[in-house]
Amino acid sequence: MMFSTYEAKKFTLPKVEGISEKTMTEHIGLYEGYVKNFNAISKALEELMSDPEKNAHAVSELIRRRSFEFGGMRLHEHYFPQFEGGSTPLTPSGPLAKALAKDAGSVETVVKAVRATGAMRGPGWSLLYYDPEAKKFLVGFTGEQHQGHFVTLPIVLALDVWEHAYILDYGAAGKGKYIEAFFKALNWDVIEKRFGSVTV
């Protein structure tokens, strides 16, 4: 259905060192808001499409907003599972580590690029993509979450650097400390499985 609705997913999050429970709770609430807003826009569009010419202005604005809400929903559905199961290091001999080393020289080079992209001035997402066709990784940034993506490429790792992800714990200037905490808490098994799912 063109105007299908979605349900917010549930995440089993451990205690994350460096990211408070309050931040996580409020962050999940924000994610649930994206789902709620997407559904509300979808419902409104379904009604407005009964006369698309008469409602052309409202439809065009809602269509644009809908992709923003969807992007926020999906990116957070990449973000939260990365903490599930607790901090787990990347297996050095695993396929992801080998692929990162082959493409970029080392895992550390790629992680450094994701960190540096996330540390740029301004809110948004630092994203590690994998291009199955070219067999290459790309690091990208999206500020408005529905713009700036590498079209069709699956996301392997998602780092949220909007202020809501860290301001309660570190203040407005604490993005760097948050990024450090994020990588310490990351479950690389989740990232490994994502990579595996797009290389089969």
Buried (B, 14 or more C-beta within 10 A) or exposed (E): EEBEEBEBBEBEBEEBEBBBEEBBEBBBEBBBBBBBBBBBBBEBBBEBEEEEEEBEEEBEEBEEBBBBBBBBBBBBBBBBBBBEEBBBEBEEEBEBBEBBBEBBEEBEEBBEBBBEBBBEEEBBBBBBBBBEEEEBBBBBBBBEBBEEBBEEBBBBBBBBBBBEBBBBBBEEEBBEBBBBBBBEBBBBBBBBEBBEEBEE
